[in-house]
């Protein structure tokens, strides 16, 4: 069996634990049944994956996995691996099974369905796919999701809740209307980014650099620490370079796009 699963970016500014999009970076897996686990890993994070248990390495299969998805930096590497593992185990509901393992469903829904999605309890809604480039600043080091969640408050003010509702409504409308200059305001957030940015304070300067280079808007990728920016086509390289110039030295810029293709399974 051969499986392809895309990377994903969750939250998208105001859509905390609700919105996500699949992006054109891939985990490729090929495996067959075996008496005990026998795995080879290539690509992003291969050395770490060889040394530490992960959703694939514990499966009693003989397999090969190659990933373009940087590990632990907000680009859905864990979700992609869990989706692949659930599929290899014959899951008829990879979103549900991988989501329960992951602890939330936004990334896994985007990885399975492709495109841009909204998750409402156990329902997944497809959203319009923006015909824009996505410039990424890939952070130099990972931040554990547990840490990124631990800094969030248990409660927020009514003003902050209303602020995010208004931005979420605006973001959904912009995706439909394609009035891209309105993206900057629509990506604003008060539920998670203000609490997470102190973990990686350089990210604000990276987002500002993206806007100054012509991006329509920028936000943390998932829980961070990477940053994504929506750009007009042909501007992605300039925006990625601008982010790279002000970000930590070990980080790097990358240009991709939303992919409509989600989980793909071939015999």
Secondary structure as GFF3:
##gff-version 3
##sequence-region A 1 267
A	DSSP	beta_strand	2	11	.	.	.	ID=ss1
A	DSSP	beta_strand	15	33	.	.	.	ID=ss2
A	DSSP	beta_strand	38	43	.	.	.	ID=ss3
A	DSSP	alpha_helix	46	51	.	.	.	ID=ss4
A	DSSP	beta_strand	61	67	.	.	.	ID=ss5
A	DSSP	alpha_helix	77	88	.	.	.	ID=ss6
A	DSSP	alpha_helix	94	102	.	.	.	ID=ss7
A	DSSP	alpha_helix	106	113	.	.	.	ID=ss8
A	DSSP	beta_strand	116	120	.	.	.	ID=ss9
A	DSSP	beta_strand	123	127	.	.	.	ID=ss10
A	DSSP	beta_strand	133	138	.	.	.	ID=ss11
A	DSSP	alpha_helix	145	150	.	.	.	ID=ss12
A	DSSP	alpha_helix	158	177	.	.	.	ID=ss13
A	DSSP	three_ten_helix	180	182	.	.	.	ID=ss14
A	DSSP	alpha_helix	183	186	.	.	.	ID=ss15
A	DSSP	alpha_helix	193	196	.	.	.	ID=ss16
A	DSSP	three_ten_helix	197	200	.	.	.	ID=ss17
A	DSSP	alpha_helix	202	212	.	.	.	ID=ss18
A	DSSP	beta_strand	217	220	.	.	.	ID=ss19
A	DSSP	beta_strand	227	231	.	.	.	ID=ss20
A	DSSP	alpha_helix	236	246	.	.	.	ID=ss21
A	DSSP	beta_strand	252	257	.	.	.	ID=ss22
A	DSSP	beta_strand	264	266	.	.	.	ID=ss23
###
